[in-house]
């Protein structure tokens, strides 16, 4: 990439350290290597310990990611306004809902260009009445003032266009992309048919959250385990504070040997390597599922929904199996179809998936899109 002619400060804002390390690390590295200074604003988490080799300014905001407290949100807006006023970034990059809205507005008021990233409207689209109208109006106000809005799937981009949410430059990028070298092809484990032979292992990887379809996954696990006892259903991810009731549910399911809850993991690769497929039952649409991109890059077939941000990551019947989101019967049927395959076919399905990801979702493409826009804005 072309080196910056003079040093500018680029600010990147998001709501979780996973988002920084797992999905933005290569972008941050390339921004720094291109001669820019870097400011990262994100609540502190353990993944920052893996970023110590990089030089950047750090800001630790308080973000209630799923809350709707007006006072807390106003404090966040004022925090961003003060942060930008003091640090004077040349460009602001925003990810996830509240940074997109409140940092976007703060930057606009200070005359700082913003590149917004729509990581998915998610459960906002399921809200009704005044609440949905208010949230979408905030998105509209922010995005219409962005220098560029990056969309992770065509469904979200079309929605934004039709609702007048964007009026300036906007473009489609392949999600956050995936570093296929960081997630190499993993040897495929031996596996039986779920009743005899080697155990068949399935993973759910993501936050333990109703909107992610965890109830569908749990119900499917109950049904499949009853008929195919030689299967294993793992769940990896942290339980959202608003969903704390899942602690008791998962504990009881572990005692019954239905679910193995593995908690939040610094590195999911060993669990992916030991699995035969990743199940992603997201109830609502996403920007682009990083879990599916990483799993497919590792050579694991996908079983997921027809929701935006999921269906784009695999080819039904060739690299995974598709079903209608929220339909547990359909999910169980696709799991049974997968179990009926010879293990060699499953392995080939995973290898096809990796080739599909390499052709369409390399993270380098995302990084290049950002650097091109940043360089133009800093001229």
ABEGO torsion letter per residue (X at the ends): XBBBABBBBBBBBBABAAAAAAAAAAAAAAAAAAGBBBBBBBBBBAAAAAAAABBBBBBBBBBBAABABAAAAAAAAAAAAAAAAAAGBABBBBBEAAAAAAAAAAAAAAGBBBBBBBAEAEAAAABBEAAAAAAAAAAAAAAAABABBBBABAAAAAAAAAAGABABBBBBBBEAEBBAAABBBBBBBBBBAGABEBBBBBBBBEBBBAAAGAAAAAAAAAAAAAABAABBBBBBEBBBAAAAAAAAAAAAAAAAGABBBAEBBABAAAAAAABABBBBABABBBABBAAAAAAAAAGBBBBBBABBGAAAABBBGAAEBBBBBGBAAAAAAAAAAAAABBAAAAAAAAAAAAAAAAAAABAAAAAAAAAAAAAAAAX
